[in-house]
Amino acid sequence: MTSRLLGIASRITMLLLPVIAAAMIYEVIKRYVFAGPTIWVNEFSVWLAAIIYLVAGLYATQQRAHISITTVVDYLPVKARMICELFSLIVLTAYVVAIVAGGLDGALEALLNWESLGTAFNPPVPATIKPLILIVSVLVLLQSVLNFVETYHRRPAASEDR
């Protein structure tokens, strides 16, 4: 179920890329053809790109597509690889706890005050992105735990260990 939900969210998020491209094309035409630049395209594009970036990180975690250095780990016995994965999970947990602990007050304040950028366009980027960073960080951790449990249950029997 979570895999299906993330797949749907990822596909919807992919649709934001053509929106960004269209907005930028509009900005270029408006600026260089009609000499009337917009006040909103840059901030709007960065806002959508931040959302894409966060969802893409979660999707990459779910697909196990993050870059990893496996030169040494691939040559380890299965038990040692599991220990390395567990260590990575512990480090990720510490990182997410630090992000949430350090960012929770700021994210709640930004959301409750509907904090905006303070520019002419003034979109509520901080009010949306700050909480989204925390939410996605927790979801990445949960997905990593699911990945670890799945790996643990798929591991070969002890007799197959190198």
PyRosetta script that sets phi, psi and omega in degrees:
from pyrosetta import init, pose_from_sequence

init()
pose = pose_from_sequence("MTSRLLGIASRITMLLLPVIAAAMIYEVIKRYVFAGPTIWVNEFSVWLAAIIYLVAGLYATQQRAHISITTVVDYLPVKARMICELFSLIVLTAYVVAIVAGGLDGALEALLNWESLGTAFNPPVPATIKPLILIVSVLVLLQSVLNFVETYHRRPAASEDR")
pose.set_psi(1, -48.0)
pose.set_omega(1, -179.8)
pose.set_phi(2, -64.2)
pose.set_psi(2, -35.2)
pose.set_omega(2, 178.7)
pose.set_phi(3, -63.9)
pose.set_psi(3, -42.2)
pose.set_omega(3, 179.6)
pose.set_phi(4, -66.2)
pose.set_psi(4, -43.2)
pose.set_omega(4, 179.9)
pose.set_phi(5, -63.4)
pose.set_psi(5, -43.0)
pose.set_omega(5, 178.0)
pose.set_phi(6, -66.3)
pose.set_psi(6, -37.0)
pose.set_omega(6, 176.6)
pose.set_phi(7, -61.8)
pose.set_psi(7, -42.0)
pose.set_omega(7, 178.3)
pose.set_phi(8, -65.6)
pose.set_psi(8, -46.8)
pose.set_omega(8, 179.5)
pose.set_phi(9, -60.8)
pose.set_psi(9, -38.9)
pose.set_omega(9, -179.9)
pose.set_phi(10, -66.2)
pose.set_psi(10, -40.8)
pose.set_omega(10, 179.9)
pose.set_phi(11, -68.3)
pose.set_psi(11, -38.6)
pose.set_omega(11, 176.4)
pose.set_phi(12, -64.2)
pose.set_psi(12, -42.2)
pose.set_omega(12, 179.9)
pose.set_phi(13, -63.8)
pose.set_psi(13, -36.2)
pose.set_omega(13, 178.1)
pose.set_phi(14, -59.6)
pose.set_psi(14, -29.0)
pose.set_omega(14, 179.7)
pose.set_phi(15, -68.7)
pose.set_psi(15, -15.0)
pose.set_omega(15, 178.0)
pose.set_phi(16, -72.7)
pose.set_psi(16, -24.2)
pose.set_omega(16, 179.5)
pose.set_phi(17, -61.3)
pose.set_psi(17, -47.9)
pose.set_omega(17, 176.5)
pose.set_phi(18, -65.2)
pose.set_psi(18, -28.6)
pose.set_omega(18, 176.4)
pose.set_phi(19, -64.7)
pose.set_psi(19, -44.9)
pose.set_omega(19, 177.3)
pose.set_phi(20, -61.5)
pose.set_psi(20, -45.9)
pose.set_omega(20, -179.2)
pose.set_phi(21, -61.1)
pose.set_psi(21, -43.7)
pose.set_omega(21, 179.5)
pose.set_phi(22, -63.9)
pose.set_psi(22, -41.7)
pose.set_omega(22, 178.8)
pose.set_phi(23, -63.1)
pose.set_psi(23, -40.3)
pose.set_omega(23, -179.9)
pose.set_phi(24, -68.9)
pose.set_psi(24, -38.9)
pose.set_omega(24, 176.2)
pose.set_phi(25, -62.6)
pose.set_psi(25, -42.8)
pose.set_omega(25, 177.5)
pose.set_phi(26, -58.9)
pose.set_psi(26, -44.5)
pose.set_omega(26, 179.4)
pose.set_phi(27, -60.8)
pose.set_psi(27, -45.0)
pose.set_omega(27, -179.1)
pose.set_phi(28, -62.8)
pose.set_psi(28, -45.4)
pose.set_omega(28, 179.6)
pose.set_phi(29, -63.9)
pose.set_psi(29, -47.0)
pose.set_omega(29, -179.2)
pose.set_phi(30, -61.1)
pose.set_psi(30, -42.5)
pose.set_omega(30, -176.6)
pose.set_phi(31, -73.2)
pose.set_psi(31, -49.3)
pose.set_omega(31, -170.2)
pose.set_phi(32, -95.2)
pose.set_psi(32, -21.8)
pose.set_omega(32, 178.2)
pose.set_phi(33, -94.7)
pose.set_psi(33, -43.1)
pose.set_omega(33, -175.6)
pose.set_phi(34, -106.5)
pose.set_psi(34, 3.5)
pose.set_omega(34, 178.1)
pose.set_phi(35, 51.9)
pose.set_psi(35, 36.3)
pose.set_omega(35, 179.1)
pose.set_phi(36, -136.8)
pose.set_psi(36, 80.7)
pose.set_omega(36, -176.8)
pose.set_phi(37, -62.7)
pose.set_psi(37, 155.0)
pose.set_omega(37, 178.5)
pose.set_phi(38, -85.8)
pose.set_psi(38, 163.9)
pose.set_omega(38, 175.7)
pose.set_phi(39, -104.7)
pose.set_psi(39, -1.0)
pose.set_omega(39, -170.8)
pose.set_phi(40, -119.1)
pose.set_psi(40, -20.8)
pose.set_omega(40, -170.6)
pose.set_phi(41, -62.7)
pose.set_psi(41, -46.2)
pose.set_omega(41, -177.0)
pose.set_phi(42, -61.1)
pose.set_psi(42, -51.6)
pose.set_omega(42, -178.8)
pose.set_phi(43, -64.6)
pose.set_psi(43, -40.0)
pose.set_omega(43, 178.1)
pose.set_phi(44, -61.3)
pose.set_psi(44, -43.4)
pose.set_omega(44, -179.5)
pose.set_phi(45, -66.5)
pose.set_psi(45, -43.1)
pose.set_omega(45, 179.1)
pose.set_phi(46, -65.2)
pose.set_psi(46, -39.2)
pose.set_omega(46, 178.3)
pose.set_phi(47, -59.4)
pose.set_psi(47, -51.5)
pose.set_omega(47, 179.7)
pose.set_phi(48, -65.4)
pose.set_psi(48, -38.6)
pose.set_omega(48, 179.5)
pose.set_phi(49, -63.8)
pose.set_psi(49, -36.0)
pose.set_omega(49, 177.3)
pose.set_phi(50, -63.6)
pose.set_psi(50, -41.3)
pose.set_omega(50, 177.6)
pose.set_phi(51, -63.4)
pose.set_psi(51, -45.4)
pose.set_omega(51, 179.1)
pose.set_phi(52, -59.6)
pose.set_psi(52, -46.1)
pose.set_omega(52, -179.0)
pose.set_phi(53, -58.5)
pose.set_psi(53, -45.8)
pose.set_omega(53, -178.5)
pose.set_phi(54, -66.0)
pose.set_psi(54, -46.2)
pose.set_omega(54, -179.8)
pose.set_phi(55, -66.8)
pose.set_psi(55, -36.4)
pose.set_omega(55, 178.9)
pose.set_phi(56, -63.8)
pose.set_psi(56, -37.4)
pose.set_omega(56, 177.2)
pose.set_phi(57, -63.4)
pose.set_psi(57, -41.7)
pose.set_omega(57, 177.3)
pose.set_phi(58, -66.0)
pose.set_psi(58, -42.7)
pose.set_omega(58, 179.0)
pose.set_phi(59, -63.4)
pose.set_psi(59, -42.4)
pose.set_omega(59, 178.5)
pose.set_phi(60, -62.1)
pose.set_psi(60, -37.3)
pose.set_omega(60, 176.7)
pose.set_phi(61, -64.5)
pose.set_psi(61, -44.3)
pose.set_omega(61, -179.2)
pose.set_phi(62, -64.0)
pose.set_psi(62, -37.1)
pose.set_omega(62, -179.3)
pose.set_phi(63, -85.8)
pose.set_psi(63, -2.6)
pose.set_omega(63, -175.3)
pose.set_phi(64, 56.0)
pose.set_psi(64, 43.5)
pose.set_omega(64, -175.3)
pose.set_phi(65, -108.0)
pose.set_psi(65, 5.8)
pose.set_omega(65, 176.4)
pose.set_phi(66, -65.9)
pose.set_psi(66, 150.4)
pose.set_omega(66, 177.2)
pose.set_phi(67, -66.4)
pose.set_psi(67, 131.9)
pose.set_omega(67, 176.3)
pose.set_phi(68, -140.8)
pose.set_psi(68, 148.6)
pose.set_omega(68, -179.7)
pose.set_phi(69, -97.0)
pose.set_psi(69, 105.5)
pose.set_omega(69, -173.6)
pose.set_phi(70, -111.6)
pose.set_psi(70, 13.4)
pose.set_omega(70, -177.1)
pose.set_phi(71, -53.4)
pose.set_psi(71, -45.5)
pose.set_omega(71, -178.9)
pose.set_phi(72, -87.3)
pose.set_psi(72, -44.7)
pose.set_omega(72, -173.4)
pose.set_phi(73, -60.9)
pose.set_psi(73, -36.4)
pose.set_omega(73, -179.5)
pose.set_phi(74, -62.4)
pose.set_psi(74, -24.1)
pose.set_omega(74, -178.8)
pose.set_phi(75, -94.2)
pose.set_psi(75, -0.1)
pose.set_omega(75, -180.0)
pose.set_phi(76, -83.1)
pose.set_psi(76, 156.5)
pose.set_omega(76, 172.3)
pose.set_phi(77, -63.8)
pose.set_psi(77, 160.8)
pose.set_omega(77, -176.0)
pose.set_phi(78, -56.1)
pose.set_psi(78, -44.1)
pose.set_omega(78, -179.3)
pose.set_phi(79, -62.5)
pose.set_psi(79, -40.7)
pose.set_omega(79, 179.4)
pose.set_phi(80, -67.0)
pose.set_psi(80, -37.4)
pose.set_omega(80, 176.2)
pose.set_phi(81, -63.5)
pose.set_psi(81, -40.2)
pose.set_omega(81, 177.9)
pose.set_phi(82, -64.0)
pose.set_psi(82, -38.4)
pose.set_omega(82, 177.7)
pose.set_phi(83, -64.4)
pose.set_psi(83, -40.9)
pose.set_omega(83, 177.4)
pose.set_phi(84, -63.0)
pose.set_psi(84, -42.8)
pose.set_omega(84, 178.0)
pose.set_phi(85, -64.3)
pose.set_psi(85, -41.1)
pose.set_omega(85, 178.3)
pose.set_phi(86, -63.7)
pose.set_psi(86, -42.1)
pose.set_omega(86, 177.7)
pose.set_phi(87, -60.8)
pose.set_psi(87, -43.9)
pose.set_omega(87, 178.1)
pose.set_phi(88, -60.4)
pose.set_psi(88, -40.6)
pose.set_omega(88, 179.0)
pose.set_phi(89, -65.1)
pose.set_psi(89, -38.8)
pose.set_omega(89, 178.3)
pose.set_phi(90, -65.8)
pose.set_psi(90, -42.8)
pose.set_omega(90, 178.1)
pose.set_phi(91, -63.9)
pose.set_psi(91, -43.6)
pose.set_omega(91, 177.9)
pose.set_phi(92, -61.5)
pose.set_psi(92, -41.2)
pose.set_omega(92, 178.6)
pose.set_phi(93, -60.7)
pose.set_psi(93, -45.7)
pose.set_omega(93, 178.7)
pose.set_phi(94, -61.1)
pose.set_psi(94, -40.8)
pose.set_omega(94, 179.8)
pose.set_phi(95, -64.0)
pose.set_psi(95, -46.5)
pose.set_omega(95, -179.3)
pose.set_phi(96, -66.3)
pose.set_psi(96, -41.0)
pose.set_omega(96, 176.9)
pose.set_phi(97, -59.4)
pose.set_psi(97, -42.6)
pose.set_omega(97, 179.2)
pose.set_phi(98, -64.6)
pose.set_psi(98, -42.3)
pose.set_omega(98, 179.1)
pose.set_phi(99, -62.7)
pose.set_psi(99, -47.2)
pose.set_omega(99, -177.9)
pose.set_phi(100, -67.5)
pose.set_psi(100, -45.4)
pose.set_omega(100, -179.4)
pose.set_phi(101, -63.5)
pose.set_psi(101, -41.5)
pose.set_omega(101, -178.7)
pose.set_phi(102, -78.0)
pose.set_psi(102, -24.7)
pose.set_omega(102, -174.4)
pose.set_phi(103, -108.6)
pose.set_psi(103, -7.7)
pose.set_omega(103, -174.3)
pose.set_phi(104, -62.6)
pose.set_psi(104, -48.2)
pose.set_omega(104, -179.1)
pose.set_phi(105, -61.0)
pose.set_psi(105, -46.5)
pose.set_omega(105, 180.0)
pose.set_phi(106, -63.6)
pose.set_psi(106, -39.8)
pose.set_omega(106, 180.0)
pose.set_phi(107, -68.1)
pose.set_psi(107, -42.9)
pose.set_omega(107, 178.3)
pose.set_phi(108, -64.6)
pose.set_psi(108, -42.7)
pose.set_omega(108, 179.0)
pose.set_phi(109, -62.6)
pose.set_psi(109, -44.7)
pose.set_omega(109, 179.2)
pose.set_phi(110, -62.1)
pose.set_psi(110, -41.3)
pose.set_omega(110, -179.0)
pose.set_phi(111, -70.1)
pose.set_psi(111, -48.0)
pose.set_omega(111, -177.4)
pose.set_phi(112, -66.4)
pose.set_psi(112, -33.4)
pose.set_omega(112, 178.4)
pose.set_phi(113, -91.1)
pose.set_psi(113, -0.3)
pose.set_omega(113, -176.4)
pose.set_phi(114, 47.4)
pose.set_psi(114, 55.9)
pose.set_omega(114, -175.9)
pose.set_phi(115, -61.6)
pose.set_psi(115, 135.5)
pose.set_omega(115, 178.3)
pose.set_phi(116, -121.4)
pose.set_psi(116, -179.1)
pose.set_omega(116, -174.9)
pose.set_phi(117, -78.6)
pose.set_psi(117, -20.1)
pose.set_omega(117, -179.7)
pose.set_phi(118, 79.0)
pose.set_psi(118, 20.9)
pose.set_omega(118, 179.2)
pose.set_phi(119, -102.4)
pose.set_psi(119, -176.6)
pose.set_omega(119, 179.0)
pose.set_phi(120, -61.6)
pose.set_psi(120, -42.0)
pose.set_omega(120, 177.6)
pose.set_phi(121, -74.1)
pose.set_psi(121, -42.9)
pose.set_omega(121, 172.4)
pose.set_phi(122, 58.3)
pose.set_psi(122, 50.7)
pose.set_omega(122, 178.4)
pose.set_phi(123, -75.0)
pose.set_psi(123, 156.1)
pose.set_omega(123, -179.7)
pose.set_phi(124, -82.9)
pose.set_psi(124, 53.4)
pose.set_omega(124, -178.6)
pose.set_phi(125, -60.7)
pose.set_psi(125, -50.8)
pose.set_omega(125, 179.5)
pose.set_phi(126, -62.0)
pose.set_psi(126, -36.6)
pose.set_omega(126, -178.8)
pose.set_phi(127, -66.3)
pose.set_psi(127, -23.7)
pose.set_omega(127, -179.2)
pose.set_phi(128, -103.6)
pose.set_psi(128, -41.3)
pose.set_omega(128, -174.0)
pose.set_phi(129, -76.3)
pose.set_psi(129, -40.5)
pose.set_omega(129, -179.4)
pose.set_phi(130, -58.2)
pose.set_psi(130, -50.6)
pose.set_omega(130, 176.7)
pose.set_phi(131, -65.6)
pose.set_psi(131, -35.0)
pose.set_omega(131, -179.6)
pose.set_phi(132, -64.2)
pose.set_psi(132, -35.6)
pose.set_omega(132, 176.7)
pose.set_phi(133, -60.3)
pose.set_psi(133, -44.1)
pose.set_omega(133, -179.9)
pose.set_phi(134, -66.7)
pose.set_psi(134, -44.6)
pose.set_omega(134, -179.0)
pose.set_phi(135, -62.0)
pose.set_psi(135, -47.5)
pose.set_omega(135, -178.7)
pose.set_phi(136, -66.3)
pose.set_psi(136, -36.7)
pose.set_omega(136, 177.6)
pose.set_phi(137, -60.6)
pose.set_psi(137, -44.3)
pose.set_omega(137, 178.3)
pose.set_phi(138, -65.5)
pose.set_psi(138, -41.0)
pose.set_omega(138, 178.6)
pose.set_phi(139, -65.3)
pose.set_psi(139, -36.4)
pose.set_omega(139, 175.7)
pose.set_phi(140, -62.8)
pose.set_psi(140, -42.2)
pose.set_omega(140, 178.0)
pose.set_phi(141, -62.2)
pose.set_psi(141, -46.5)
pose.set_omega(141, 179.4)
pose.set_phi(142, -61.9)
pose.set_psi(142, -41.3)
pose.set_omega(142, 178.2)
pose.set_phi(143, -64.7)
pose.set_psi(143, -37.9)
pose.set_omega(143, 178.4)
pose.set_phi(144, -65.3)
pose.set_psi(144, -38.0)
pose.set_omega(144, 175.7)
pose.set_phi(145, -63.8)
pose.set_psi(145, -44.3)
pose.set_omega(145, 177.5)
pose.set_phi(146, -60.9)
pose.set_psi(146, -42.1)
pose.set_omega(146, 177.8)
pose.set_phi(147, -61.0)
pose.set_psi(147, -42.7)
pose.set_omega(147, -179.8)
pose.set_phi(148, -63.7)
pose.set_psi(148, -45.4)
pose.set_omega(148, 179.8)
pose.set_phi(149, -62.4)
pose.set_psi(149, -41.7)
pose.set_omega(149, 178.1)
pose.set_phi(150, -62.9)
pose.set_psi(150, -43.7)
pose.set_omega(150, 178.2)
pose.set_phi(151, -62.6)
pose.set_psi(151, -42.6)
pose.set_omega(151, -179.6)
pose.set_phi(152, -61.0)
pose.set_psi(152, -41.6)
pose.set_omega(152, -179.2)
pose.set_phi(153, -75.9)
pose.set_psi(153, -19.2)
pose.set_omega(153, 178.4)
pose.set_phi(154, -93.0)
pose.set_psi(154, -7.4)
pose.set_omega(154, -173.8)
pose.set_phi(155, -60.5)
pose.set_psi(155, 148.2)
pose.set_omega(155, 178.8)
pose.set_phi(156, -68.3)
pose.set_psi(156, 160.4)
pose.set_omega(156, 177.3)
pose.set_phi(157, -62.3)
pose.set_psi(157, 159.8)
pose.set_omega(157, -178.1)
pose.set_phi(158, -57.5)
pose.set_psi(158, -31.6)
pose.set_omega(158, -179.9)
pose.set_phi(159, -68.0)
pose.set_psi(159, -22.1)
pose.set_omega(159, -179.8)
pose.set_phi(160, -89.1)
pose.set_psi(160, -7.0)
pose.set_omega(160, -178.9)
pose.set_phi(161, -66.1)
pose.set_psi(161, 140.1)
pose.set_omega(161, -179.6)
pose.set_phi(162, -76.6)
pose.dump_pdb("model.pdb")
